[in-house]
């Protein structure tokens, strides 16, 4: 009789199995929101990657995506949930290229608009691809305009900086 009780503890109940399946399907749903480049950095089986890319190709009619999500959840059973979650956390903690470029763009814009010629010299020392004449023109235009129009000029400066940084 003791042996029967020990085996029952090891086998999860039907409710627990359903909960685990639901969690895996939710994780699969989360994986469908990632870009292909990010998915390549996660420890996923090739079948699962293929199923996720198929999910994006299916139209949302007649429950095709819902069925595909169930299939993804089934494939997730063979994966290590904790390993995937750890990889997602690590992926999200690394700053992405766009975030770094946005921060650099803001830093250059503030240097230009607050320091003027001194800021332009610093920008050109670090980034020789910029044109001194264009930077001075943007700075003068910013100084001469009404402060209510500054947000529009900041966007103009940002677009110029973005074209050079790309």
Buried (B, 14 or more C-beta within 10 A) or exposed (E): EEEEEEEEEEEEEEEEEEEBBEEBBEBBBEBBEBEEEBBEEBEBEEEBBEBBEBBEEBEEEEEBBEEBBBBBBBBBEEBEEEEBEEBBEEBEEEEEEEEEBBEBBEEBBEBBBEBBEEBBEBBBEEEEEBEEEEBBEBBEEBEEEEEEEEEEBBEEBBEBBEEBBE
